Amino acid sequence: MKPLSLASIINLCLLSVLSAPLHAGQFTWTGSVDTVFTNKFNWSIVNSSADYPSSNDSMYVGTITSNRPVLSQNQDVYYLRMMSGSLFDLKSYTFTVQNEAIFDGGTMSNGDLVVRGTIAKFNGSSFTSDLDTEAGIIELSGGTFDGACRFKVNGSTVSTGLGGCVFNDEVTLIQ
């Protein structure tokens, strides 16, 4: 086998770096000022000059005691994690998670939630929003789903979960 030249190695490294998704920043909701999603003063921001999360960013919503995030437009993020006690109001808009979504409690209300990507974990959250999920792995481990739900597994991995979900509207499961 012929050894790789230094130029080939550098090109492979550059290709690998340039083809990886860029994560512009990490945004954690604080709700310091009001409920406006696009208000930069409502976010704790790491590694980004943007005012609020967008399609390359990671977004975290934890326990909220006062101002919950409320959408005023359709919105995309790369990664979403909602924790116990969190609240997120989509109003009449569509919120899209493009890679990984983890719901460890909390409530997502109104609008439409779209999840596309590698993994979607539902662990005891409540949803009044309609939900359309396509992911490589889908785990359903408790939660209440009051809107219409569609779950489609993309890939050969068998999706699992602990069960215990309550569905109060139409559910479509595709494997």
C-alpha positions as CSV (number, residue, x, y, z in Angstrom):
1,M,0.0,0.0,0.0
2,K,1.3,3.4,-1.0
3,P,1.7,5.9,2.0
4,L,-0.3,9.1,2.0
5,S,1.6,12.3,1.2
6,L,1.5,15.2,3.7
7,A,-0.7,17.2,1.3
8,S,-3.2,14.3,1.1
9,I,-3.3,14.1,4.9
10,I,-3.9,17.9,5.2
11,N,-6.6,17.8,2.6
12,L,-8.4,14.9,4.4
13,C,-8.2,16.9,7.7
14,L,-9.6,20.0,6.1
15,L,-12.4,18.0,4.4
16,S,-13.3,16.5,7.7
17,V,-13.4,19.8,9.5
18,L,-15.3,21.6,6.8
19,S,-17.9,18.9,6.4
20,A,-18.7,18.8,10.1
21,P,-21.6,20.9,11.3
22,L,-20.6,24.2,12.8
23,H,-22.1,24.9,16.2
24,A,-22.1,28.7,16.4
25,G,-23.0,28.8,20.1
26,Q,-24.7,27.6,23.2
27,F,-27.8,29.5,24.4
28,T,-29.4,28.9,27.8
29,W,-32.8,30.6,28.4
30,T,-32.7,32.9,31.4
31,G,-35.9,35.0,30.8
32,S,-34.2,37.9,32.6
33,V,-36.2,40.6,30.8
34,D,-39.4,39.2,29.3
35,T,-40.8,36.3,27.3
36,V,-39.5,37.4,23.8
37,F,-37.4,34.6,22.2
38,T,-35.4,37.1,20.0
39,N,-34.4,39.3,22.9
40,K,-30.7,38.7,23.5
41,F,-31.0,39.8,27.1
42,N,-33.1,36.7,27.8
43,W,-30.2,34.4,26.9
44,S,-26.9,33.3,28.5
45,I,-24.7,33.0,25.4
46,V,-21.5,31.1,25.0
47,N,-19.3,31.2,21.8
48,S,-21.7,33.3,19.7
49,S,-22.1,36.9,18.7
50,A,-25.8,36.2,17.7
51,D,-28.7,37.6,19.8
52,Y,-30.7,34.3,20.0
53,P,-30.3,30.7,18.8
54,S,-30.5,29.7,15.2
55,S,-30.0,26.7,13.0
56,N,-26.3,26.0,14.0
57,D,-26.8,26.5,17.7
58,S,-27.5,24.5,20.9
59,M,-30.4,25.6,23.0
60,Y,-31.2,24.8,26.7
61,V,-34.4,25.5,28.6
62,G,-34.4,24.8,32.3
63,T,-36.7,25.4,35.2
64,I,-38.4,28.8,34.7
65,T,-39.8,30.7,37.6
66,S,-41.0,33.8,35.7
67,N,-40.6,34.5,31.9
68,R,-40.9,31.5,29.6
69,P,-39.7,31.7,26.0
70,V,-42.4,32.5,23.5
71,L,-41.9,32.4,19.7
72,S,-42.8,35.3,17.5
73,Q,-41.7,33.6,14.2
74,N,-40.7,30.2,12.8
75,Q,-37.4,29.1,14.3
76,D,-34.7,26.5,13.8
77,V,-32.0,25.2,16.2
78,Y,-29.4,22.5,15.8
79,Y,-29.8,21.0,19.3
80,L,-32.5,21.4,22.0
81,R,-32.6,20.2,25.5
82,M,-35.6,20.9,27.7
83,M,-35.4,20.1,31.4
84,S,-37.9,19.4,34.2
85,G,-39.9,22.5,35.0
86,S,-39.3,24.2,31.7
87,L,-42.0,25.9,29.7
88,F,-41.8,26.8,26.0
89,D,-44.7,28.4,24.0
90,L,-44.5,28.1,20.2
91,K,-47.6,30.2,19.8
92,S,-48.8,29.4,16.2
93,Y,-45.3,29.0,14.8
94,T,-43.1,26.1,13.8
95,F,-40.0,25.2,15.8
96,T,-37.6,22.9,14.1
97,V,-34.7,20.9,15.8
98,Q,-32.3,19.9,13.1
99,N,-30.1,17.3,14.9
100,E,-30.8,16.2,18.4
101,A,-33.8,16.9,20.8
102,I,-33.9,15.8,24.4
103,F,-37.0,16.4,26.5
104,D,-36.3,15.6,30.1
105,G,-39.6,17.0,31.4
106,G,-41.1,20.4,30.9
107,T,-44.0,21.6,28.7
108,M,-44.0,22.6,25.0
109,S,-47.3,24.3,24.1
110,N,-49.1,25.4,20.9
111,G,-47.6,25.6,17.4
112,D,-45.8,22.8,15.6
113,L,-42.6,21.0,16.8
114,V,-40.5,19.4,14.0
115,V,-37.5,17.2,14.9
116,R,-35.2,16.0,12.2
117,G,-31.8,14.3,12.9
118,T,-30.0,11.7,14.8
119,I,-31.9,11.3,18.1
120,A,-35.1,12.4,19.8
121,K,-35.7,11.4,23.4
122,F,-39.0,12.1,25.1
123,N,-38.7,11.5,28.9
124,G,-41.7,12.7,30.7
125,S,-42.5,16.0,28.9
126,S,-45.9,17.4,28.0
127,F,-46.8,18.6,24.6
128,T,-49.9,20.5,23.5
129,S,-48.1,21.3,20.2
130,D,-48.4,19.0,17.1
131,L,-45.2,16.9,16.8
132,D,-43.5,15.6,13.6
133,T,-40.4,13.6,14.4
134,E,-38.0,11.8,12.0
135,A,-34.8,10.6,13.6
136,G,-32.3,7.8,13.6
137,I,-33.3,6.9,17.2
138,I,-36.5,7.8,18.9
139,E,-37.0,7.0,22.6
140,L,-40.4,7.3,24.2
141,S,-40.1,7.1,28.0
142,G,-43.2,8.8,29.4
143,G,-44.9,12.0,28.6
144,T,-48.3,13.4,27.6
145,F,-48.9,14.2,24.0
146,D,-52.1,16.3,23.4
147,G,-51.5,17.2,19.8
148,A,-51.2,15.0,16.7
149,C,-47.9,13.0,16.6
150,R,-45.9,11.4,13.9
151,F,-42.8,9.4,14.7
152,K,-40.6,8.0,11.9
153,V,-37.4,6.1,12.5
154,N,-34.7,6.7,9.9
155,G,-32.1,4.1,9.9
156,S,-31.6,0.5,11.1
157,T,-31.5,1.1,14.8
158,V,-34.5,-0.1,16.7
159,S,-35.9,2.7,18.7
160,T,-36.9,2.0,22.3
161,G,-38.1,3.6,25.4
162,L,-39.6,2.8,28.7
163,G,-43.2,3.4,27.5
164,G,-45.7,5.1,29.8
165,C,-46.7,7.7,27.2
166,V,-50.2,9.1,27.0
167,F,-51.4,10.1,23.6
168,N,-54.6,12.2,23.4
169,D,-54.7,12.7,19.7
170,E,-53.8,10.9,16.5
171,V,-50.5,9.0,16.5
172,T,-48.6,7.7,13.5
173,L,-45.6,5.4,14.0
174,I,-43.4,4.5,11.0
175,Q,-40.3,2.3,11.2
